[in-house]
Amino acid sequence: MRVLSKDMRLQDVTLMYLTLLATLLVILVASYQTSGKQSARGPPLAYRVPLDPAGRLELSWNVSYARQEVHMELLARELRHGILLGMSDHGELTNADLVLLWDNGTTSFFGDAWSDSQGVVTLDRQQDYQLLAAHHTPEGFYLLFKRPFSTCDPHDFLFEEGTVHLIYATLDRPISSLAQLNLSLLQTGVQRVLLLRPDTPSPPLLPHQPQLDVLAPNVTIPGQETTYWCHMFELPRDMSKNHIVMYEAVVTPGNEAIVHHMEVFECSPETDRMPAYSGPCDSKMGPPELNLCRHVLAAWALGAEPFYYPADAGMPFGGPGSSRFLRLEVHYHNPLLISDRRDSSGIRLHYTPRLRFYDAGIMELGLVYTPIMAVPPRQSSFLLTGYCTDKCTQTALPPGGIFIFASQLHTHLAGRAVRTVLVRGGREVEMVQEDKHFSTHYQTIRILEKMVNVLPGDVLITKCTYNTEDRTKPTVGGFGIMEEMCVNYIHYYPRTQLELCKSHVDPGYLQKYFRFINSIHGDETCSCCQPDVTQQYNSLRWDAFSAEVLTSIYTHSPIAMHCNQSSAKLFPGDWERQELPQVTSQLQRPRYPCEDGGRPFTPASGTPTEVRTDKL
């Protein structure tokens, strides 16, 4: 190595010093600029959703399970005199928890408020929404605030697992007090979100990930309210086994309000031939082989987001032991009876030939699609329950059981809440999924915060709550949108042959109910010509007593179990007149800090916060 001269070394050192000094100045300036931006806005929040269709209002949020609180940031791109954000049970303007920004013409205020049963707005005595920042940017006006999951304030909405119905509006004129605010005169809207989400990111897709579109072939949507359209799809003969790692809906633009839900089924691997068909699933012209396609590969419903499998599992399709035939089923809900509308909606499957460790599966829990189960008219809260019994799980599950990692709840228009719980040894031991504010318009697949291990001999109970206050006739179970369903599609691994684990009340006990109620009302029944179940429900005189007795029949009578394999055949065994699973101990919900006397922060008492920012 050549030794440099002393002068040369000094020159090098001087040059290096000046270079380091310049670099340090650049870093300091950049740091100052970045710091200035963060003090104005802070880092971006993890979740974001547009509130209005035009995108003028946008909500972002972060969830801290450790601190039991949610940070929210509202962006108003066009703001005049204020913003309203609210939460209520199902998007009503009454009995809503509200957070508001408003001005009186000279000063701006931020406050926690609520509306009563008449929609009258009142400033909350307990100010639980804490203002963190308010500022203008070139993009619009930002408002940052936070609130605990629970405040123990009866006027505040409880942030918990499940759907949150967000109410939003902008204020177009100054108000001197909230008493002047009439919610019915505002142009309000509703957006639905899962506010509390697991903080586990979705596994990324590989570059150039192969994909397969399973789409309806330019269907003319029938001009009737309910249509289930079936289309057969054939995979290449030489296709090897792959894993689906993500799937998403492909909805024809303009048909977003008509395409209600879609499923892709794999046919029985024993079937080497399948007739080509594209038409209504219940058509007499449809081939009977359609019933051999029951194994769910993908399921999407209105409001669902793209679904990612966990990094160690994927849904298998193709290769030995599987069928090369798929059935796409699209449910069109067309209440306006629109005709001549074309549709090519379906599901896009993203897959990989690099197989993951586990094969995943989808299983249906809840109630069988049958009119045997019904909801009486004029009910504010009526409960139906479906069972996956210990006998079925003991028969069909492997010794180590299965692990549920995601869940998709499903009802039709009368559904208001859905709950699936795991029962072991007669005790409720774990909640699989619960949504106390369920909406048929937001049926996204929910990733569980913690996987649930279901062992042989366990019981899974799915309960659905319905509201039929606006109906004068009973609502029976079935496929129509005005009929009802109670389903939880659970996503799990390792895959088993158990495709469906559902129940309904024993038909014989239901007939005893009809005879008893008719005898009480003095109605004659003809034994020579037995009407179908729907006619029997419709012919009853419905009152509080009829509904109460029906509830008793559902909660105490034996059930018929559908413990079905992927081929749609029952597992071997006697599944009729099964005794109801007994539950001796129910889960207790966790207590929130405010219930134990602790609070994340001390709320102000009934006084709005003056917002120190430019005039709105």
C-alpha positions as CSV (number, residue, x, y, z in Angstrom):
1,M,0.0,0.0,0.0
2,R,1.4,3.4,-1.0
3,V,1.9,5.9,1.9
4,L,0.4,9.3,1.3
5,S,2.2,12.5,2.2
6,K,1.4,14.5,5.2
7,D,0.1,17.5,3.1
8,M,-2.1,15.1,1.1
9,R,-3.6,13.6,4.2
10,L,-4.4,17.0,5.5
11,Q,-6.1,17.9,2.3
12,D,-8.1,14.7,2.3
13,V,-9.1,15.3,5.9
14,T,-10.3,18.8,5.2
15,L,-12.3,17.6,2.2
16,M,-13.9,14.9,4.2
17,Y,-14.8,17.3,7.0
18,L,-16.5,19.7,4.6
19,T,-18.3,16.9,3.0
20,L,-19.6,15.6,6.3
21,L,-20.6,19.1,7.4
22,A,-22.6,19.6,4.2
23,T,-24.2,16.2,4.6
24,L,-25.1,17.0,8.2
25,L,-26.7,20.3,7.1
26,V,-28.8,18.4,4.5
27,I,-29.9,15.9,7.1
28,L,-30.8,18.6,9.6
29,V,-32.8,20.5,7.0
30,A,-34.6,17.4,5.9
31,S,-35.3,16.4,9.5
32,Y,-36.6,19.9,10.3
33,Q,-38.9,19.8,7.2
34,T,-40.2,16.3,8.0
35,S,-40.6,17.2,11.6
36,G,-42.6,20.2,10.6
37,K,-44.9,18.1,8.4
38,Q,-45.5,15.6,11.2
39,S,-46.3,18.3,13.7
40,A,-48.9,19.5,11.3
41,R,-50.4,16.1,10.4
42,G,-48.5,13.3,12.0
43,P,-47.8,9.9,10.3
44,P,-50.5,8.5,8.1
45,L,-53.1,6.2,9.9
46,A,-53.4,2.6,9.0
47,Y,-57.0,2.4,7.7
48,R,-58.9,4.7,5.4
49,V,-62.3,4.8,3.9
50,P,-64.1,7.5,1.8
51,L,-67.4,8.4,3.5
52,D,-69.3,10.0,0.7
53,P,-69.5,8.6,-2.9
54,A,-67.8,11.7,-4.3
55,G,-64.8,11.4,-1.9
56,R,-65.2,14.9,-0.3
57,L,-65.1,13.4,3.2
58,E,-62.6,10.7,4.2
59,L,-62.0,8.9,7.5
60,S,-58.7,7.4,8.6
61,W,-58.0,5.6,11.8
62,N,-55.6,3.6,14.0
63,V,-56.4,1.0,16.7
64,S,-54.4,0.6,19.9
65,Y,-55.5,-2.6,21.7
66,A,-52.9,-2.0,24.4
67,R,-54.4,1.5,25.2
68,Q,-57.9,0.4,24.3
69,E,-58.5,3.5,22.1
70,V,-59.0,4.6,18.5
71,H,-57.3,7.6,16.8
72,M,-59.5,9.0,14.0
73,E,-58.7,11.6,11.4
74,L,-61.3,13.3,9.3
75,L,-60.4,14.9,6.0
76,A,-62.8,17.4,4.5
77,R,-61.7,18.5,1.0
78,E,-64.4,21.2,0.8
79,L,-65.3,22.5,4.2
80,R,-67.7,25.4,4.9
81,H,-68.9,25.6,8.5
82,G,-68.3,22.2,10.1
83,I,-68.4,18.4,10.0
84,L,-70.5,15.8,11.7
85,L,-69.5,12.2,12.3
86,G,-71.8,9.8,14.2
87,M,-72.3,6.2,15.1
88,S,-75.6,4.4,15.8
89,D,-76.9,0.8,16.0
90,H,-77.8,0.6,12.3
91,G,-77.1,4.1,10.8
92,E,-80.1,5.9,12.3
93,L,-80.0,9.6,13.0
94,T,-81.7,9.1,16.3
95,N,-80.0,7.8,19.4
96,A,-76.6,8.4,17.8
97,D,-73.2,9.2,19.3
98,L,-71.9,12.3,17.5
99,V,-68.6,14.2,17.3
100,L,-68.9,17.7,15.7
101,L,-66.8,20.6,14.4
102,W,-68.9,23.8,14.0
103,D,-68.5,27.5,14.0
104,N,-70.8,30.4,15.0
105,G,-69.5,32.8,12.4
106,T,-66.4,33.9,14.3
107,T,-65.1,31.0,16.4
108,S,-64.8,27.2,15.7
109,F,-65.7,24.5,18.3
110,F,-65.1,20.8,18.6
111,G,-67.4,18.7,20.8
112,D,-68.9,15.3,21.8
113,A,-72.7,15.3,21.4
114,W,-75.6,12.9,21.0
115,S,-79.1,12.8,19.5
116,D,-82.2,11.5,21.3
117,S,-85.1,9.5,20.0
118,Q,-86.5,12.6,18.3
119,G,-83.1,13.5,16.7
120,V,-82.5,16.5,19.0
121,V,-78.8,17.1,19.4
122,T,-77.3,17.8,22.8
123,L,-73.7,18.5,23.9
124,D,-72.6,15.6,26.1
125,R,-71.8,16.4,29.7
126,Q,-68.9,14.0,29.4
127,Q,-66.6,15.0,26.6
128,D,-64.9,11.7,25.7
129,Y,-63.6,12.6,22.2
130,Q,-60.3,14.3,22.7
131,L,-59.1,16.8,20.1
132,L,-55.5,16.3,19.1
133,A,-55.1,18.6,16.0
134,A,-57.0,20.7,13.5
135,H,-55.3,22.3,10.5
136,H,-55.6,23.2,6.8
137,T,-53.4,21.7,4.1
138,P,-53.5,22.0,0.3
139,E,-55.4,18.7,0.3
140,G,-58.2,20.0,2.7
141,F,-59.0,20.4,6.3
142,Y,-57.8,17.7,8.8
143,L,-59.3,17.0,12.2
144,L,-57.5,14.5,14.4
145,F,-59.1,13.1,17.7
146,K,-59.2,10.0,19.8
147,R,-61.6,8.1,22.0
148,P,-61.5,4.9,24.2
149,F,-63.3,1.8,23.1
150,S,-65.6,2.2,26.0
151,T,-66.3,5.3,28.0
152,C,-69.1,4.0,30.3
153,D,-71.2,7.0,29.0
154,P,-74.6,5.8,28.0
155,H,-74.7,8.3,25.1
156,D,-71.4,7.0,23.6
157,F,-71.3,4.2,21.1
158,L,-69.2,1.2,22.3
159,F,-66.3,0.4,19.9
160,E,-66.4,-3.4,19.7
161,E,-65.9,-6.2,17.1
162,G,-68.3,-6.0,14.2
163,T,-69.9,-3.5,11.9
164,V,-69.9,0.2,12.7
165,H,-72.5,2.3,10.9
166,L,-71.0,5.8,10.4
167,I,-73.2,8.8,9.9
168,Y,-71.7,11.8,8.2
169,A,-72.6,15.3,7.1
170,T,-71.1,18.8,6.5
171,L,-72.6,22.0,7.9
172,D,-73.3,24.7,5.3
173,R,-74.1,27.6,7.7
174,P,-72.9,28.8,11.1
175,I,-74.8,27.8,14.2
176,S,-74.7,29.6,17.5
177,S,-75.5,26.4,19.5
178,L,-76.1,22.8,18.8
179,A,-79.8,23.2,19.7
180,Q,-80.2,24.9,16.3
181,L,-79.0,21.7,14.6
182,N,-81.7,19.7,12.9
183,L,-80.3,16.4,11.6
184,S,-83.3,15.8,9.4
185,L,-82.5,18.9,7.3
186,L,-78.8,17.9,6.7
187,Q,-77.7,15.9,3.7
188,T,-76.5,12.9,5.7
189,G,-75.0,9.6,4.5
190,V,-74.1,6.2,6.0
191,Q,-70.8,4.3,5.5
192,R,-70.1,0.9,7.1
193,V,-66.7,-0.2,8.4
194,L,-65.0,-2.7,10.7
195,L,-63.4,-0.2,13.1
196,L,-61.6,-2.7,15.2
197,R,-59.3,-4.9,13.1
198,P,-56.5,-7.3,13.8
199,D,-53.1,-5.5,13.4
200,T,-51.7,-8.3,11.2
201,P,-50.9,-7.2,7.7
202,S,-52.0,-9.2,4.7
203,P,-49.3,-11.4,3.1
204,P,-48.1,-9.7,-0.1
205,L,-48.7,-11.2,-3.5
206,L,-45.7,-12.3,-5.5
207,P,-44.8,-10.3,-8.6
208,H,-46.7,-11.6,-11.7
209,Q,-48.9,-13.7,-9.5
210,P,-51.1,-15.9,-11.8
211,Q,-54.8,-15.3,-11.7
212,L,-58.0,-16.9,-13.0
213,D,-61.2,-15.0,-13.7
214,V,-64.4,-17.0,-13.2
215,L,-67.0,-14.7,-14.7
216,A,-70.5,-14.8,-15.9
217,P,-70.6,-14.9,-19.7
218,N,-72.3,-11.5,-20.5
219,V,-75.5,-12.6,-18.9
220,T,-78.8,-10.7,-19.4
221,I,-80.0,-10.2,-15.9
222,P,-83.7,-11.4,-15.6
223,G,-86.2,-8.7,-14.9
224,Q,-87.3,-10.3,-11.6
225,E,-86.4,-9.5,-8.0
226,T,-84.3,-12.6,-7.2
227,T,-82.2,-14.7,-9.5
228,Y,-79.5,-17.2,-8.8
229,W,-77.5,-17.6,-12.0
230,C,-75.2,-20.7,-12.5
231,H,-72.4,-20.9,-15.0
232,M,-70.1,-23.9,-15.5
233,F,-66.4,-23.3,-15.9
234,E,-63.8,-25.9,-17.0
235,L,-60.1,-25.8,-15.9
236,P,-57.4,-27.1,-18.3
237,R,-57.1,-30.9,-18.2
238,D,-53.4,-30.8,-17.4
239,M,-53.6,-28.2,-14.6
240,S,-51.5,-29.2,-11.6
241,K,-52.4,-28.6,-8.0
242,N,-52.3,-24.9,-7.0
243,H,-53.1,-22.8,-3.9
244,I,-55.5,-19.8,-4.1
245,V,-53.8,-17.2,-2.0
246,M,-56.2,-14.2,-2.6
247,Y,-59.5,-13.7,-4.3
248,E,-61.6,-10.6,-5.1
249,A,-64.8,-9.7,-6.7
250,V,-65.1,-8.5,-10.3
251,V,-68.4,-6.6,-10.6
252,T,-69.5,-5.2,-13.9
253,P,-69.6,-1.3,-13.6
254,G,-73.2,-0.1,-13.1
255,N,-74.3,-3.4,-11.5
256,E,-72.9,-2.8,-8.0
257,A,-76.4,-2.5,-6.5
258,I,-77.7,-5.6,-8.2
259,V,-74.9,-8.2,-7.7
260,H,-75.7,-9.3,-4.1
261,H,-73.3,-12.2,-3.5
262,M,-71.3,-14.7,-5.5
263,E,-69.7,-18.1,-4.9
264,V,-67.4,-20.4,-6.8
265,F,-67.9,-24.1,-6.2
266,E,-65.7,-27.0,-7.2
267,C,-67.6,-30.1,-8.5
268,S,-67.2,-33.6,-7.2
269,P,-63.8,-35.1,-8.2
270,E,-65.6,-38.3,-9.2
271,T,-67.3,-36.4,-12.1
272,D,-65.2,-36.6,-15.3
273,R,-67.9,-35.0,-17.4
274,M,-70.1,-32.0,-16.8
275,P,-72.6,-30.6,-19.3
276,A,-72.0,-26.9,-20.3
277,Y,-74.7,-24.7,-18.7
278,S,-75.3,-21.0,-18.1
279,G,-78.7,-20.1,-16.7
280,P,-80.9,-19.9,-13.6
281,C,-79.8,-22.4,-11.0
282,D,-83.4,-23.5,-10.4
283,S,-84.3,-23.8,-14.0
284,K,-85.9,-27.1,-15.1
285,M,-83.6,-27.0,-18.1
286,G,-80.5,-27.0,-15.8
287,P,-78.6,-30.3,-15.6
288,P,-79.0,-32.3,-12.4
289,E,-75.2,-32.5,-12.2
290,L,-75.2,-28.9,-10.9
291,N,-75.9,-30.4,-7.5
292,L,-72.6,-32.2,-7.6
293,C,-70.8,-28.9,-7.3
294,R,-70.9,-28.1,-3.6
295,H,-67.3,-27.5,-2.4
296,V,-66.9,-23.8,-1.8
297,L,-63.6,-22.3,-3.3
298,A,-64.5,-18.6,-2.8
299,A,-67.4,-16.7,-1.4
300,W,-68.1,-12.9,-1.8
301,A,-71.0,-10.8,-0.6
302,L,-72.0,-7.1,-0.9
303,G,-69.4,-4.9,0.7
304,A,-66.7,-7.5,1.0
305,E,-63.0,-6.6,0.4
306,P,-60.3,-8.7,-1.3
307,F,-59.6,-11.8,0.9
308,Y,-56.0,-12.9,1.6
309,Y,-55.1,-16.3,3.0
310,P,-52.6,-16.6,5.8
311,A,-49.0,-17.1,4.8
312,D,-49.0,-20.8,5.7
313,A,-52.2,-21.9,4.0
314,G,-54.0,-21.7,0.6
315,M,-57.2,-23.0,-0.9
316,P,-56.3,-26.0,-3.2
317,F,-57.6,-26.5,-6.7
318,G,-56.5,-28.4,-9.7
319,G,-54.4,-31.6,-9.8
320,P,-55.1,-35.1,-8.6
321,G,-58.1,-35.6,-6.3
322,S,-59.9,-32.5,-7.5
323,S,-62.3,-31.7,-10.3
324,R,-61.5,-29.6,-13.3
325,F,-65.1,-28.3,-13.3
326,L,-66.2,-25.2,-11.3
327,R,-69.7,-23.7,-10.8
328,L,-70.0,-19.9,-10.5
329,E,-73.2,-18.9,-8.7
330,V,-74.3,-15.2,-8.8
331,H,-77.2,-13.9,-6.8
332,Y,-78.9,-10.9,-8.6
333,H,-81.1,-8.8,-6.4
334,N,-83.2,-6.7,-8.8
335,P,-86.0,-5.0,-6.9
336,L,-86.6,-2.4,-9.6
337,L,-87.1,-5.3,-12.1
338,I,-84.6,-3.8,-14.5
339,S,-84.5,-5.6,-17.8
340,D,-81.9,-5.9,-20.6
341,R,-79.0,-5.2,-18.2
342,R,-75.9,-7.2,-19.1
343,D,-73.5,-8.6,-16.6
344,S,-70.1,-10.3,-16.6
345,S,-69.4,-10.3,-12.8
346,G,-67.6,-13.0,-11.0
347,I,-64.6,-13.8,-8.8
348,R,-60.9,-13.4,-9.6
349,L,-58.7,-16.1,-8.1
350,H,-55.0,-15.3,-7.5
351,Y,-53.1,-18.5,-7.1
352,T,-49.6,-20.0,-6.9
353,P,-48.1,-23.4,-7.9
354,R,-45.7,-23.0,-5.0
355,L,-47.8,-24.9,-2.4
356,R,-48.1,-23.6,1.1
357,F,-48.0,-25.9,4.2
358,Y,-51.7,-26.3,4.7
359,D,-54.7,-26.9,2.5
360,A,-57.4,-24.5,3.6
361,G,-61.2,-25.1,3.5
362,I,-64.5,-23.3,3.8
363,M,-67.4,-24.7,5.9
364,E,-71.0,-23.5,6.3
365,L,-72.4,-23.2,9.8
366,G,-75.9,-22.1,10.9
367,L,-79.3,-22.9,9.5
368,V,-80.2,-25.0,6.5
369,Y,-81.9,-23.0,3.7
370,T,-85.4,-24.2,4.4
371,P,-88.9,-22.6,5.2
372,I,-89.0,-24.9,8.2
373,M,-87.3,-22.1,10.1
374,A,-89.3,-18.8,10.1
375,V,-89.5,-15.4,11.8
376,P,-92.9,-14.1,12.8
377,P,-94.1,-10.7,11.6
378,R,-93.8,-7.5,13.7
379,Q,-90.8,-8.7,15.7
380,S,-88.3,-6.2,17.0
381,S,-85.7,-8.9,18.0
382,F,-86.4,-12.5,17.1
383,L,-83.6,-15.2,17.5
384,L,-82.9,-18.2,15.4
385,T,-80.2,-20.7,16.2
386,G,-78.3,-23.2,14.1
387,Y,-76.1,-26.0,15.5
388,C,-72.9,-27.9,14.4
389,T,-73.2,-30.7,17.0
390,D,-70.6,-32.6,18.9
391,K,-71.6,-35.8,17.0
392,C,-70.8,-34.2,13.7
393,T,-67.4,-32.8,14.7
394,Q,-66.5,-36.1,16.4
395,T,-67.3,-37.9,13.1
396,A,-65.8,-35.5,10.6
397,L,-62.8,-33.6,12.2
398,P,-59.2,-35.0,12.5
399,P,-57.8,-35.6,16.0
400,G,-56.0,-32.3,16.2
401,G,-59.1,-30.5,15.0
402,I,-59.2,-27.5,12.7
403,F,-58.1,-23.8,13.1
404,I,-60.5,-21.1,12.0
405,F,-58.7,-18.0,10.8
406,A,-61.5,-16.0,9.1
407,S,-65.3,-15.8,9.0
408,Q,-68.0,-14.4,6.8
409,L,-71.4,-13.8,8.3
410,H,-74.5,-13.8,6.1
411,T,-78.2,-13.0,6.4
412,H,-80.8,-11.3,4.2
413,L,-82.6,-8.0,4.8
414,A,-84.1,-8.7,8.2
415,G,-80.8,-9.7,9.9
416,R,-79.6,-7.5,12.6
417,A,-77.0,-9.5,14.6
418,V,-75.0,-12.7,14.1
419,R,-72.9,-14.7,16.6
420,T,-71.0,-18.0,16.4
421,V,-69.5,-19.4,19.7
422,L,-67.4,-22.5,20.4
423,V,-68.8,-24.8,23.1
424,R,-66.7,-27.5,24.8
425,G,-67.9,-29.8,27.5
426,G,-71.1,-27.7,27.8
427,R,-69.3,-24.4,28.4
428,E,-68.9,-21.5,26.0
429,V,-65.1,-21.2,25.7
430,E,-64.4,-18.9,22.8
431,M,-66.1,-16.4,20.5
432,V,-65.6,-17.2,16.9
433,Q,-67.3,-14.1,15.5
434,E,-69.9,-11.7,16.7
435,D,-71.5,-8.7,15.0
436,K,-74.2,-6.9,17.1
437,H,-74.8,-4.3,14.4
438,F,-74.8,-6.6,11.3
439,S,-75.9,-5.3,7.9
440,T,-76.6,-7.3,4.8
441,H,-75.1,-4.5,2.9
442,Y,-71.6,-5.1,4.5
443,Q,-70.7,-8.7,4.4
444,T,-67.0,-8.6,4.3
445,I,-64.8,-11.6,5.4
446,R,-63.4,-10.9,8.8
447,I,-59.9,-12.1,9.8
448,L,-60.0,-13.3,13.3
449,E,-57.7,-11.6,15.8
450,K,-56.9,-15.0,17.2
451,M,-57.3,-18.3,15.5
452,V,-59.9,-20.7,17.0
453,N,-59.1,-24.4,17.4
454,V,-62.1,-26.6,17.0
455,L,-61.6,-30.2,18.3
456,P,-63.6,-33.4,17.7
457,G,-66.6,-33.3,20.1
458,D,-66.8,-29.5,20.2
459,V,-70.1,-27.7,19.3
460,L,-70.4,-24.6,17.2
461,I,-73.6,-22.5,17.8
462,T,-74.6,-19.8,15.4
463,K,-77.4,-17.3,16.5
464,C,-79.0,-14.7,14.2
465,T,-81.3,-11.9,15.4
466,Y,-84.0,-10.5,13.1
467,N,-86.2,-7.5,12.9
468,T,-89.5,-7.8,11.1
469,E,-91.4,-4.8,12.5
470,D,-92.2,-3.6,9.0
471,R,-93.6,-7.0,7.8
472,T,-97.2,-8.3,8.1
473,K,-96.4,-11.9,7.1
474,P,-93.9,-14.4,8.4
475,T,-90.5,-14.5,6.9
476,V,-89.5,-18.1,6.0
477,G,-86.0,-19.4,5.4
478,G,-85.0,-19.6,1.7
479,F,-83.0,-18.1,-1.1
480,G,-85.1,-15.1,-1.9
481,I,-84.0,-11.7,-0.6
482,M,-87.3,-11.3,1.3
483,E,-86.7,-14.8,2.8
484,E,-84.0,-15.3,5.3
485,M,-80.7,-17.1,5.9
486,C,-78.5,-17.6,9.0
487,V,-75.0,-18.6,7.9
488,N,-71.4,-18.3,8.9
489,Y,-68.8,-19.3,6.3
490,I,-65.8,-20.2,8.3
491,H,-62.3,-20.3,6.7
492,Y,-60.1,-22.8,8.3
493,Y,-57.2,-25.3,7.9
494,P,-56.4,-28.2,7.5
495,R,-59.1,-28.9,5.0
496,T,-61.5,-31.7,5.8
497,Q,-64.4,-33.4,4.0
498,L,-66.9,-31.6,6.3
499,E,-68.4,-29.0,3.9
500,L,-71.6,-28.1,5.8
501,C,-72.6,-28.4,9.5
502,K,-76.1,-27.0,9.9
503,S,-79.4,-27.8,11.4
504,H,-83.2,-27.0,11.5
505,V,-86.0,-27.9,13.9
506,D,-87.4,-31.3,13.7
507,P,-90.4,-31.1,11.2
508,G,-92.6,-33.4,13.3
509,Y,-92.4,-31.1,16.3
510,L,-93.1,-28.1,14.0
511,Q,-96.4,-29.8,12.9
512,K,-97.3,-30.2,16.6
513,Y,-96.8,-26.5,16.9
514,F,-99.2,-25.7,14.0
515,R,-101.9,-28.0,15.4
516,F,-101.6,-26.5,18.8
517,I,-101.8,-22.9,17.7
518,N,-104.7,-23.6,15.3
519,S,-106.6,-25.3,18.1
520,I,-106.0,-22.4,20.5
521,H,-107.4,-20.0,17.8
522,G,-110.3,-22.4,17.0
523,D,-109.1,-22.8,13.4
524,E,-109.9,-26.1,11.6
525,T,-107.1,-27.9,9.8
526,C,-107.6,-30.4,7.0
527,S,-105.6,-33.6,7.6
528,C,-106.5,-34.9,4.1
529,C,-104.4,-32.4,2.2
530,Q,-101.4,-31.2,4.1
531,P,-100.3,-27.7,2.9
532,D,-96.6,-26.9,2.6
533,V,-94.8,-25.3,5.5
534,T,-94.8,-21.8,4.0
535,Q,-98.6,-21.9,3.6
536,Q,-99.0,-23.2,7.2
537,Y,-96.9,-20.3,8.5
538,N,-98.9,-17.8,6.4
539,S,-102.3,-19.2,7.6
540,L,-101.5,-18.7,11.3
541,R,-103.0,-15.9,13.3
542,W,-99.9,-14.2,14.5
543,D,-99.9,-12.6,18.0
544,A,-97.5,-12.4,20.9
545,F,-98.5,-15.8,22.1
546,S,-98.0,-17.5,18.7
547,A,-94.5,-16.0,18.5
548,E,-93.6,-16.9,22.0
549,V,-94.6,-20.6,21.5
550,L,-92.7,-20.7,18.3
551,T,-89.6,-19.5,20.2
552,S,-90.1,-22.3,22.7
553,I,-90.4,-24.9,20.0
554,Y,-87.1,-23.7,18.4
555,T,-85.2,-23.7,21.7
556,H,-86.4,-27.0,23.2
557,S,-87.3,-29.4,20.3
558,P,-85.0,-31.9,18.7
559,I,-83.2,-30.9,15.5
560,A,-82.3,-32.5,12.2
561,M,-78.6,-32.2,11.5
562,H,-77.0,-31.8,8.1
563,C,-73.5,-33.1,8.6
564,N,-72.5,-33.0,4.9
565,Q,-69.4,-34.1,2.9
566,S,-68.1,-32.1,0.0
567,S,-70.1,-34.5,-2.3
568,A,-73.3,-33.2,-0.6
569,K,-73.8,-36.7,1.0
570,L,-74.3,-37.0,4.7
571,F,-71.6,-38.5,6.8
572,P,-72.6,-42.0,8.0
573,G,-74.9,-41.9,11.0
574,D,-78.4,-41.1,12.3
575,W,-78.9,-37.3,12.0
576,E,-82.6,-37.0,12.6
577,R,-84.2,-36.0,15.9
578,Q,-81.0,-35.1,17.6
579,E,-81.1,-33.6,21.1
580,L,-80.1,-29.9,21.4
581,P,-76.5,-29.4,22.7
582,Q,-76.6,-28.2,26.3
583,V,-74.8,-25.0,27.4
584,T,-74.3,-24.7,31.1
585,S,-71.9,-21.7,31.1
586,Q,-71.8,-18.7,28.9
587,L,-68.9,-16.5,28.0
588,Q,-68.5,-13.3,30.0
589,R,-67.4,-10.2,28.0
590,P,-64.1,-8.6,29.1
591,R,-64.3,-5.5,31.3
592,Y,-63.2,-2.2,30.0
593,P,-60.9,0.2,32.0
594,C,-63.7,2.6,32.7
595,E,-65.7,-0.1,34.4
596,D,-62.9,-0.7,36.8
597,G,-62.5,3.0,37.7
598,G,-59.7,3.7,35.4
599,R,-59.8,6.1,32.4
600,P,-57.2,6.7,29.6
601,F,-57.7,10.4,30.1
602,T,-59.9,12.8,32.1
603,P,-62.8,14.0,30.0
604,A,-63.9,17.6,30.0
605,S,-67.3,18.3,31.5
606,G,-69.9,19.5,29.1
607,T,-67.8,22.2,27.5
608,P,-66.8,22.2,23.8
609,T,-63.2,22.7,22.8
610,E,-62.3,25.9,20.9
611,V,-60.5,25.0,17.8
612,R,-57.4,27.2,17.2
613,T,-57.1,27.2,13.5
614,D,-57.9,29.3,10.5
615,K,-61.5,30.3,10.1
616,L,-63.5,27.4,8.5
